[in-house]
Amino acid sequence: MKIIVDAFGGDNAPQEILLGCTQARADLGVDILLTGDKARLEACAKELGLSQDLAKMEILPCGEILTMEDEPTSVIREKTDSSMAVGLRALAQGRGDAFASAGNSGALVVGATTIVKRVRGVKRVAFAPVMPGTNGFFMLIDGGANVDCRPEMLLQFGLMGSAYMKNVMGVENPRVALANVGAEEHKGDQLRQEALALLKACPDIRFTGNIEARDIPYNQADVVVADGFTGNMILKLYEGVAMALMDKVKGVFMGSLKGKMAAAMVYNDLKKMKKELDYNEYGGAPIMGCSKPVFKIHGSAKASTVKSALALSRDYTQSGIIEQIGQAVSKKG
């Protein structure tokens, strides 16, 4: 399997991207096609002592970098020679089996939709990050690709998320819930109420009803469905609270001699808790509904995060889920 990777997307590119790709190639059994400035990649590899590793990867050269400040449409207009645009075109042309980027999220959605195209019948692609809970993990869909949604789009998010959790993450009969301001069926605005009716009537998913934000971390659902605006707010707040909590815990233990002594005794437990709360363990999010595998790596990804994302990209590609998504949405017209 060959994964195309945007070598210049993200806050820590190209160093951490190159390190992560090197680890992925060695440990995951995948081939890597990098898109980006060849001379800069070679210089970076030399600095990191990875010249021999880079020589085993293919490079597709391009002359531009799409930044986080660029407009999403830049990927198909002003910066068609960027590492992201070139990588997406290479995927569409069949030069690789999947594409992964830690770059501009909005541009990735635009590029996935217009260059790679959607699965037939899918109304909108969606970000689908897998998030850590108190006892396992769950998927949030949509995590920010679509600010404005219609009820039938939320139904498709539920169908796509359920298929992913079952076939990629190994969750049997995933529970699907709708993010809302209350668990009662009469709660929420018109979008939530109409989406609830569609999800409830769908025989192809295990719908469990509304879920409040405070219950999401407690693994009361395997798939949490939301419009992109709500989903992105949940996602960013979730990440921020997790980081703030770990900082508070660190402050308690490092703030005094007594705390430091206690920390020494529970170090392994604290390390385990930090790992369980770290969303980077899952690497990123697939662009669900795209006709070929496109994966968004966390923008601040380090090498280990890149490797995790490429592992999920491999599993996503091998699962046959794109065909299953097409079958699922076709049943709903």
Secondary structure, 3 states (H helix, E strand, C coil): CEEEEECCCCCCCCHHHHHHHHHHHHHHCCEEEEEECHHHHHHHHHHHCCHHHHHCCEEEECCECCCCCCCHHHHHCCCCCEHHHHHHHHHHCCCCCEEEECCCHHHHHHHHHHHHCECCCCCCCEECCEEEECCEEEEEECCCCCCCCCHHHHHHHHHHHHHHHHHCCCCCCCEEEEECCCCCCCCCCHHHHHHHHHHHHCCCCEEEEEECHHHHHHCCCCEEECCHHHHHHHHHHHHHHHHHHHHHHHHHHHCCHHHHHHHHHCHHHHHHHHHHHCHHHHCEEEEECECCCEEEECCCCCHHHHHHHHHHHHHHHHCCHHHHHHHHHHHCC
